[in-house]
């Protein structure tokens, strides 16, 4: 981008997060500034965050299954054969 002036920005972050990120970026052959510029360019390209940001809340059926598994309820198997598995599925 010839003719455009560079600018700087100051951000606050957790020290451990910064150190871990710097190590990853170093392993990739870049510095923090390059990595952040890549992120910003991708955000511009995507017109938003370049990755999914979501809270995945399990539905009631999944929550009930998780609860049952944690309390060893409705547990089946191991199965001796495919036939015994199929019998259990048909039950």
Secondary structure, DSSP 8 states (H G I E B T S, - for coil): -TT-----------HHHHHHHHHHHHHTT--HHHHHHHHHHHHHHHTS-SS--------HHHHHHHHHHHTT-S-----SSHHHHHHHHH-
